């Protein structure tokens, strides 16, 4: 539905004609398409490296098999659940299945998530502030207003957790009082059913987030390396659409900055939409944003880019799930077969 609406909305925009698919395919620049694929592969490698750094900082060893599976399982469950709520529990479960105890599994996932989230916000906020004027390249006022307003709302909402942690550290009494007051008002508005449990949950979230930074900060070398790799991940992520566009239509290299900034605004503009992986909203907002750079091929660029960064992980996740089911069934069959043979042997004896 989101892809269908993306095409329809793009067609309705002033000057929003969509190029014929045959013409687009015949003019593909395979050099930039290969670069796009390389960058798409680099993203999960950087994520694996992040988990590896945290893993090594806690256990002094790394299991490549466990880390790689944790990466793809996390992305799969993040992308099929609203607000990316399913990834972390399944990642903890995956690490536990690979021999990690519960505390270590939770620590690896939460530490990486906490540091990575802050780096995501830092890179996003920096690009939004430094590239604010890029929005002026969008000719359609409605699209510009949507990306500006929704983008600011999105990044403000995502900044709530890090800012709450900072407030609890610097002004603990004020933070406690403000949280209790907010939950009390929410309870009267029937937003929170149990004010006490809601406060305990909020406090635990902030406490866990703060403890993650304390834990990794005890290993300054690992901490700095984790920050650098996380920042690189988002630089690659936000710049990837530019190379996809370049593979479909030759544009100036100066547009790399424009596309990265527009990608940030479109990402945060739909970050609070509760669809799995922001599906639908992400396609539409990105198509509106990239109209400023490549109007006639923007929808195709979005489809290819989303395949590299979203749909492919769902396919990989489905493959891993089916593989695990088959592997479990075969193991169960072997165990039953061995048990039967042992029972027959015992009977003969």
Number of C-alpha atoms within 10 A of each C-alpha: 7 14 18 11 14 23 19 14 14 21 15 10 16 9 13 19 14 17 14 10 10 8 10 17 11 9 12 17 17 12 11 18 18 14 16 24 15 12 19 18 13 16 21 18 14 20 22 19 20 28 25 23 23 26 23 15 20 17 11 9 12 16 14 13 10 20 22 18 17 25 22 21 25 24 23 27 23 21 24 21 16 17 17 19 15 19 22 20 14 17 25 23 16 20 23 17 13 15 11 17 13 13 10 16 21 18 20 26 22 20 24 23 17 18 19 22 16 18 21 18 20 15 17 22 20 14 21 24 10 10 17 15 11 18 21 11 14 19 14 16 10 12 18 19 13 17 27 20 12 20 23 16 17 21 22 15 13 17 16 11 18 17 13 21 20 15 16 18 14 11 12 14 12 12 18 15 10 12 17 18 13 13 20 19 14 16 16 11 10 10 12 16 13 13 18 14 11 18 19 12 12 16 18 12 15 20 14 16 20 19 16 19 16 12 15 23 13 11 13 11 12 20 18 13 15 25 17 14 18 24 20 16 22 22 17 16 19 21 21 25 26 25 25 26 28 24 23 23 19 14 15 9 11 8 15 20 16 24 25 26 27 33 28 29 32 27 24 27 24 26 22 19 17 14 18 17 23 22 21 18 23 25 25 23 24 29 28 27 29 26 23 22 21 21 19 20 22 28 25 19 24 23 18 17 24 17 15 20 17 19 18 13 23 20 13 15 21 14 12 16 14 12 12 12 12 12 12 12 12 12 12 12 12 12 12 12 12 12 12 12 12 12 12 11 10 9 8 7 6
